[in-house]
Amino acid sequence: MGLKLSVLDQSVAMSVMISRCNPLVLVPVYEVEEQAIRLVEALTLLTTQAVRSMGLERVIGGLKTGFAADFRRLAKPLQKQTPEEIAKTEVLEAYSYCPDSGHPLPVQSN
């Protein structure tokens, strides 16, 4: 159903969006710092905007009855982390919900 990023890919992408720096290189290289965006904007781009770009906004991408969804419980809130910490965010649990199943199903870690 389209491109699926791993949890690590999503965390790194979010970190780069808010800092404009790749946190996984030994010597950080800043691209264009003034193009950095806020965390809430990065979350929107990786969730609802990604779904909209694939034309699936009537099926996934919203916390609404009948929608499919993925849920992740993180080790600590993203708002309290630096971009470098976000890139290495630990996912404690992950679930995927499909309306057909009626309940969330555990997702195996990468």
N, C-alpha and C positions, 0 to 999 in steps of 0.2 A: 504494500500500500504506500509506496514511496520510500524516500531515503530515511533511514532510522539511524540517528547518531547514538553512539554509546554514551553512557553517563559521563565518562571522562571527557569525551569530545564536547559535550554540551557544557560542562563546567569550564573547560579551557576557552571555548567560544565566548561564554559569558564574561570571563575574566578579561579577554582581549577586547571585547566591546566596551567595557567600562574603564579600562586603563590604556587601551591602544598600545599595549606592550605584551609580547609573548612571554609568559611567566615560566615557561619550561626550558628556556635556553639559559646557559650559564651566565652570559653577559646580556642582560635585557636590552633589547633594541626597541626604542620608542619610535613608533611610526609617526603619527600626527596626533599629539596629545589633545589638541583642541577639538578633535573629532570624537573624543570619548563620549559615551552616553551614560545615563544613569542606570542603576541596576533594574529599576522597574521597566525601563525601555528595553533593556536586554532580555528580560524575562518575557515581555510581550512579543518581541521578535522571534524568540525561540519556541513560543507556544502558539498563541492565536494567530499571529501574522504568518507563521510557517504553515499552519493548517489552511488559512485563507489562500495562500499562494498555490496550494495543491488542489484547491476547489473542494475541500472536505469540511468546510465550516458548518454544514448542516448535520454532520455525523459525529465529529470529534472537535476538541478544542474549547469546550465550554463546560462549566460545572452545571449541567442541566439534566433533567430527567430524560432518559433515553440516549444520552451521549456516551460514547466510549471514552475512556480516560486512563492515563498512567499516573500513578502516585508514587512519590519517593519521600521517605523519612530520612532527613539529613542529620549528621552528627551535631551540627549547630546552625543557627539561623544565618542565611546568606547576608542579611543586613549588618551583621556584626563581624564580617570577615573582610580582609583586604582582597584585592584582585588575585594576588598570589595564592592566598588561602582558598579562594573560591575554585581556582584551577585544580586544587587537590582535594576538593570536597569529598568527604566519606559518606556514602549512601548506606544507611543502616538497614533499610528495607525498601523493596520496590514491589509494587503491585500494578497489575493491568486489569481494568474493568471493561467488560464487554456486555452491553445490555442483554444479549442472548443468554449469557451464562447466569445472570442475576446476582453475581457476587464477584468480588475482586479475586484474582488469581495471583499467587506469588510469582515474581519474575526472577529468574536466575541471574546472578551477577556476571559481569563480563569476565 
